[in-house]
């Protein structure tokens, strides 16, 4: 599980957008840390909710399903832009 690295990327100053790869083949982009909610909280993490204001939708991540993290290298909004490994 990549959860410690997820926290490092989420807390980075300055923040750099990143992509989460999941075991089911999906990729989830993290554009802004304020759009991420951890449930119930970091120490007992069960789910990660990622909100997207446009088009007003969200994704749910189960931490055990994270397989890789990638820092995004461009800002075109495409979750598939891999850039450097995180």
FIDO-591184 format. One record per atom (N, C-alpha, C, O): residue in three letters; atom name; x, y, z. Coordinates in steps of 0.05 Angstrom, whole numbers, plus 32768, in hexadecimal, padded with zeros to 4 digits. Each point is the difference from the previous one (the first is absolute). Layout:
<rs>
R  res  atom    xx    yy    zz
R  ALA    CA     X     Y     Z
...
</rs>
This chain:
<rs>
R  res  atom    xx    yy    zz
R  UNK     N  8011  7FE8  8000
R  UNK    CA  7FEF  8018  8000
R  UNK     C  8012  8019  8000
R  UNK     O  8015  8000  800D
R  UNK     N  7FE2  8014  7FE5
R  UNK    CA  800F  8019  7FFC
R  UNK     C  7FF6  8017  8012
R  UNK     O  8004  8017  7FF9
R  UNK     N  7FEF  7FE3  801D
R  UNK    CA  7FF2  8015  800F
R  UNK     C  8013  8014  800C
R  UNK     O  7FF9  8018  8001
R  UNK     N  801F  7FE0  8009
R  UNK    CA  8012  8014  800B
R  UNK     C  8009  8014  7FEB
R  UNK     O  8002  8018  8005
R  UNK     N  8004  7FDE  7FE3
R  UNK    CA  8008  8011  7FEA
R  UNK     C  7FE9  8012  7FF8
R  UNK     O  8003  8017  7FF8
R  UNK     N  7FE4  7FDE  8008
R  UNK    CA  7FE9  8010  7FFA
R  UNK     C  7FFE  8018  8013
R  UNK     O  7FFB  8017  7FF7
R  UNK     N  8009  7FE5  8023
R  UNK    CA  7FFF  8016  8013
R  UNK     C  8016  8014  7FFB
R  UNK     O  7FFC  8018  8001
R  UNK     N  801C  7FDF  7FF8
R  UNK    CA  8016  8012  7FFA
R  UNK     C  7FF9  8012  7FE8
R  UNK     O  8004  8018  8001
R  UNK     N  7FF1  7FDC  7FEA
R  UNK    CA  7FF8  8010  7FE9
R  UNK     C  7FE9  8013  8006
R  UNK     O  8000  8017  7FF7
R  UNK     N  7FED  7FE0  8019
R  UNK    CA  7FE9  8010  8007
R  UNK     C  8008  8018  8011
R  UNK     O  7FF5  8016  7FFD
R  UNK     N  801F  7FE6  8014
R  UNK    CA  8008  8015  8013
R  UNK     C  8017  8012  7FF5
R  UNK     O  8008  8013  800D
R  UNK     N  8002  7FE7  7FDB
R  UNK    CA  8018  800E  7FF6
R  UNK     C  7FFB  801E  7FFD
R  UNK     O  7FEA  8009  7FF9
R  UNK     N  802A  8006  800D
R  UNK    CA  7FFF  801D  7FFD
R  UNK     C  8018  8008  7FEF
R  UNK     O  8017  7FFD  8009
R  UNK     N  7FE6  800D  7FDF
R  UNK    CA  7FE6  8005  7FF3
R  UNK     C  7FF4  7FE5  7FF6
R  UNK     O  800F  7FED  7FFB
R  UNK     N  7FD7  8013  8004
R  UNK    CA  7FF2  7FE8  7FF6
R  UNK     C  8005  7FFD  7FE2
R  UNK     O  7FFF  8013  7FF1
R  UNK     N  8005  7FD4  8007
R  UNK    CA  8002  7FF9  7FE3
R  UNK     C  7FEB  7FEB  7FFA
R  UNK     O  7FFF  7FEB  800E
R  UNK     N  7FF0  801A  7FDE
R  UNK    CA  7FEB  7FEC  7FF9
R  UNK     C  800C  7FE5  7FFB
R  UNK     O  8017  7FFE  7FF6
R  UNK     N  7FDB  7FED  8011
R  UNK    CA  8009  7FE5  7FFB
R  UNK     C  7FEA  7FED  7FF8
R  UNK     O  7FE8  8007  8002
R  UNK     N  801F  7FE2  7FF5
R  UNK    CA  7FED  7FEB  7FF7
R  UNK     C  8004  7FE7  8011
R  UNK     O  8016  7FF8  8006
R  UNK     N  7FD3  7FFC  8001
R  UNK    CA  7FFF  7FE7  800F
R  UNK     C  7FF8  7FEA  7FED
R  UNK     O  7FEB  8001  7FF3
R  UNK     N  8026  7FEA  800B
R  UNK    CA  7FF8  7FE8  7FF1
R  UNK     C  7FF3  7FEC  8013
R  UNK     O  800A  7FFC  8016
R  UNK     N  7FE0  7FF8  7FE0
R  UNK    CA  7FF2  7FED  8011
R  UNK     C  8003  7FE4  7FF4
R  UNK     O  8005  7FFD  7FE8
R  UNK     N  7FF7  7FEF  8028
R  UNK    CA  8004  7FE4  7FF8
R  UNK     C  7FEB  7FF8  7FEA
R  UNK     O  8005  7FEC  7FF2
R  UNK     N  7FE5  8022  800C
R  UNK    CA  7FEC  7FFA  7FEC
R  UNK     C  8006  800D  7FE5
R  UNK     O  7FF0  7FFE  7FEE
R  UNK     N  8026  8010  8010
R  UNK    CA  8008  800D  7FE7
R  UNK     C  7FF9  801D  7FFE
R  UNK     O  8009  800E  7FED
R  UNK     N  7FE6  7FFC  8025
R  UNK    CA  7FF8  801C  7FFF
R  UNK     C  8017  8012  8009
R  UNK     O  8012  7FF7  800F
R  UNK     N  7FEE  8022  7FE8
R  UNK    CA  8012  8014  800B
R  UNK     C  7FEE  8017  800A
R  UNK     O  7FEC  8007  7FF4
R  UNK     N  801D  8004  8023
R  UNK    CA  7FF1  8016  800D
R  UNK     C  8014  8017  8002
R  UNK     O  8015  7FFD  800B
R  UNK     N  7FE3  801A  7FEB
R  UNK    CA  8011  8017  8002
R  UNK     C  7FFA  8010  801A
R  UNK     O  7FE9  8002  8008
R  UNK     N  802C  8007  8004
R  UNK    CA  7FFD  8011  8018
R  UNK     C  800B  801C  7FF8
R  UNK     O  8018  8004  7FFE
R  UNK     N  7FD5  800E  7FFC
R  UNK    CA  8007  801B  7FF6
R  UNK     C  8006  8014  8017
R  UNK     O  8010  8012  7FFC
R  UNK     N  7FE2  7FEB  801A
R  UNK    CA  8002  8013  8017
R  UNK     C  7FFC  7FF1  801A
R  UNK     O  7FEE  7FF0  8002
R  UNK     N  8023  8014  8012
R  UNK    CA  7FFD  7FF2  8019
R  UNK     C  7FE6  8006  800E
R  UNK     O  7FF5  7FEF  800F
R  UNK     N  8000  8028  7FED
R  UNK    CA  7FE7  8007  800E
R  UNK     C  7FE8  7FF1  7FF5
R  UNK     O  7FEA  8001  800C
R  UNK     N  8019  7FF1  7FDD
R  UNK    CA  7FEB  7FF0  7FF5
R  UNK     C  8001  7FE3  8009
R  UNK     O  7FF1  7FEF  7FF5
R  UNK     N  8020  800B  801E
R  UNK    CA  8003  7FE5  800A
R  UNK     C  7FF6  7FFE  801D
R  UNK     O  8007  8011  8011
R  UNK     N  7FE8  7FDB  7FF4
R  UNK    CA  7FF6  7FFC  801B
R  UNK     C  8007  7FE3  8008
R  UNK     O  7FFB  7FEE  7FF1
R  UNK     N  8010  800F  8027
R  UNK    CA  8008  7FE6  800B
R  UNK     C  7FEB  7FF7  8014
R  UNK     O  7FF8  800F  8012
R  UNK     N  7FFE  7FD8  7FEB
R  UNK    CA  7FEC  7FF5  8012
R  UNK     C  8009  7FE8  800F
R  UNK     O  800D  7FEF  7FF3
R  UNK     N  7FEE  800E  8027
R  UNK    CA  7FF6  8015  8010
R  UNK     C  8015  8015  8006
R  UNK     O  7FFA  8017  8004
R  UNK     N  8020  7FE1  7FFE
R  UNK    CA  8016  8013  8003
R  UNK     C  801A  7FF1  7FFA
R  UNK     O  8000  7FE7  7FFD
R  UNK     N  8017  8027  8002
R  UNK    CA  8019  7FF4  7FF8
R  UNK     C  8008  7FE6  800F
R  UNK     O  8007  7FEC  7FF3
R  UNK     N  7FF7  8014  8026
R  UNK    CA  8009  7FEA  8010
R  UNK     C  7FEF  7FE7  7FFD
R  UNK     O  800A  7FEA  8005
R  UNK     N  7FDE  8019  7FF2
R  UNK    CA  7FED  7FE9  7FFD
R  UNK     C  7FF5  8000  7FE3
R  UNK     O  7FE8  7FF9  7FFC
R  UNK     N  8028  800E  7FF1
R  UNK    CA  7FF7  8005  7FE5
R  UNK     C  7FF2  7FE7  7FF4
R  UNK     O  800B  7FEA  7FFF
R  UNK     N  7FDD  801A  7FF7
R  UNK    CA  7FF1  7FEC  7FF2
R  UNK     C  7FFA  8007  7FE3
R  UNK     O  8000  7FEF  7FEE
R  UNK     N  7FFB  802B  800D
R  UNK    CA  7FF9  800A  7FE5
R  UNK     C  800C  801B  7FFC
R  UNK     O  8003  8010  8013
R  UNK     N  8003  7FF6  7FD4
R  UNK    CA  8009  801B  7FF7
R  UNK     C  7FEB  8009  7FEC
R  UNK     O  7FFB  7FF3  7FEC
R  UNK     N  7FFA  8024  8019
R  UNK    CA  7FED  800C  7FED
R  UNK     C  800E  8017  7FF2
R  UNK     O  800B  8012  800D
R  UNK     N  7FF4  7FEE  7FD8
R  UNK    CA  800C  8016  7FF0
R  UNK     C  7FEA  800D  7FF1
R  UNK     O  7FF2  7FF4  7FF0
R  UNK     N  800A  8026  8015
R  UNK    CA  7FEB  8010  7FF4
R  UNK     C  800A  800F  7FE8
R  UNK     O  8016  800C  8001
R  UNK     N  7FDA  7FF5  7FEA
R  UNK    CA  8007  8010  7FE8
R  UNK     C  7FEA  8014  7FFC
R  UNK     O  7FE9  7FF9  7FF9
R  UNK     N  801D  8021  800B
R  UNK    CA  7FEB  8015  7FFC
R  UNK     C  7FF4  8000  7FE4
R  UNK     O  7FE8  8005  7FFD
R  UNK     N  8028  7FF6  7FEF
R  UNK    CA  7FF7  7FFE  7FE5
R  UNK     C  8005  7FE4  7FF7
R  UNK     O  8017  7FF9  7FFC
R  UNK     N  7FD6  7FF7  8000
R  UNK    CA  7FE3  8004  7FFC
R  UNK     C  7FF0  7FFA  8018
R  UNK     O  7FEB  7FF3  7FFE
R  UNK     N  801D  8015  801A
R  UNK    CA  7FF2  7FFB  8019
R  UNK     C  7FFB  7FE2  8005
R  UNK     O  7FEA  7FF7  8001
R  UNK     N  802C  7FFB  8002
R  UNK    CA  8000  7FE3  8004
R  UNK     C  8016  7FF9  8014
R  UNK     O  800F  8011  8009
R  UNK     N  7FF3  7FD6  7FFE
R  UNK    CA  8014  7FF7  8013
R  UNK     C  8008  7FE3  7FFA
R  UNK     O  7FF2  7FF2  7FF2
R  UNK     N  8026  8007  8018
R  UNK    CA  8009  7FE4  7FFF
R  UNK     C  8007  7FF7  801C
R  UNK     O  8008  8010  8011
R  UNK     N  7FF4  7FD6  7FF4
R  UNK    CA  8006  7FF5  801A
R  UNK     C  8018  7FEC  7FFB
R  UNK     O  7FFF  7FF0  7FEE
R  UNK     N  8015  8013  8023
R  UNK    CA  8017  7FEF  7FFF
R  UNK     C  8001  7FF0  801A
R  UNK     O  7FFE  800B  8016
R  UNK     N  8006  7FDB  7FE7
R  UNK    CA  8006  7FEF  8018
R  UNK     C  801E  7FFD  8001
R  UNK     O  800C  7FF7  7FED
R  UNK     N  8000  8011  8029
R  UNK    CA  801E  8001  8002
R  UNK     C  800E  7FE6  7FF8
R  UNK     O  8015  8001  7FF4
R  UNK     N  7FDF  7FE8  8012
R  UNK    CA  800D  7FE7  7FF9
R  UNK     C  8001  7FFB  7FE2
R  UNK     O  800E  7FEE  7FF7
R  UNK     N  7FE3  8022  7FFA
R  UNK    CA  7FFF  7FFD  7FE2
R  UNK     C  8015  8011  7FF2
R  UNK     O  8002  7FFF  7FE7
R  UNK     N  800C  8012  8028
R  UNK    CA  8014  8011  7FF3
R  UNK     C  8018  7FF0  7FF8
R  UNK     O  800C  7FF1  8011
R  UNK     N  7FFC  8011  7FD6
R  UNK    CA  8018  7FF0  7FF6
R  UNK     C  8017  8012  7FF9
R  UNK     O  8017  7FF7  8002
R  UNK     N  7FE5  8022  7FF7
R  UNK    CA  8016  8012  7FF9
R  UNK     C  7FF6  801D  8001
R  UNK     O  7FE8  8006  7FFF
R  UNK     N  802C  800C  8004
R  UNK    CA  7FFA  801D  8001
R  UNK     C  8014  800D  7FEC
R  UNK     O  8017  7FF9  7FFF
R  UNK     N  7FDF  801B  7FF3
R  UNK    CA  8010  800E  7FEC
R  UNK     C  7FFB  801E  8002
R  UNK     O  7FE9  8009  8000
R  UNK     N  802D  8006  8001
R  UNK    CA  7FFD  801E  8000
R  UNK     C  7FF9  8008  7FE4
R  UNK     O  800D  7FF7  7FED
R  UNK     N  7FDF  801A  8010
R  UNK    CA  7FF8  8009  7FE5
R  UNK     C  8014  8014  7FF6
R  UNK     O  800A  8011  800F
R  UNK     N  7FFC  7FEE  7FD7
R  UNK    CA  8013  8012  7FF4
R  UNK     C  7FF3  8015  7FEE
R  UNK     O  800D  8013  7FF8
R  UNK     N  7FD9  7FEA  8002
R  UNK    CA  7FF2  8015  7FF1
R  UNK     C  7FE5  8004  800C
R  UNK     O  7FF7  7FEF  8010
R  UNK     N  7FFC  8027  7FE9
R  UNK    CA  7FE7  8006  800C
R  UNK     C  7FE8  7FFE  7FEE
R  UNK     O  7FED  8010  8002
R  UNK     N  8013  7FDD  7FEC
R  UNK    CA  7FEA  7FFE  7FEC
R  UNK     C  7FE7  7FF3  800B
R  UNK     O  7FEC  7FFD  7FF2
R  UNK     N  8015  7FFA  8028
R  UNK    CA  7FE9  7FF4  800C
R  UNK     C  7FFD  7FE2  7FFB
R  UNK     O  7FED  7FF4  800A
R  UNK     N  8025  8001  7FE7
R  UNK    CA  7FFE  7FE3  7FF9
R  UNK     C  800F  7FF0  8015
R  UNK     O  8018  8004  8004
R  UNK     N  7FDA  7FEA  8009
R  UNK    CA  800B  7FF0  8015
R  UNK     C  8016  7FED  7FF5
R  UNK     O  800E  7FF4  8011
R  UNK     N  7FF4  8008  7FD6
R  UNK    CA  8013  7FED  7FF5
R  UNK     C  801C  800C  7FFB
R  UNK     O  8012  7FF1  7FF9
R  UNK     N  7FF2  8029  800C
R  UNK    CA  801A  800B  7FFB
R  UNK     C  8013  7FF8  8017
R  UNK     O  7FFD  800A  8016
R  UNK     N  8015  7FE4  7FE5
R  UNK    CA  800F  7FF3  8015
R  UNK     C  8017  8011  800B
R  UNK     O  8003  8000  8018
R  UNK     N  800D  800C  7FDA
R  UNK    CA  8016  800F  800C
R  UNK     C  8012  7FEF  8011
R  UNK     O  8002  7FE7  7FFC
R  UNK     N  800A  8025  8018
R  UNK    CA  8012  7FF1  8011
R  UNK     C  7FF2  7FEF  8015
R  UNK     O  7FEA  8007  8009
R  UNK     N  8022  7FE3  7FFE
R  UNK    CA  7FF4  7FEF  8015
R  UNK     C  8004  800D  801A
R  UNK     O  8014  800D  8005
R  UNK     N  7FD8  7FF0  800C
R  UNK    CA  8001  800D  801B
R  UNK     C  800C  7FED  8014
R  UNK     O  8002  8008  8018
</rs>
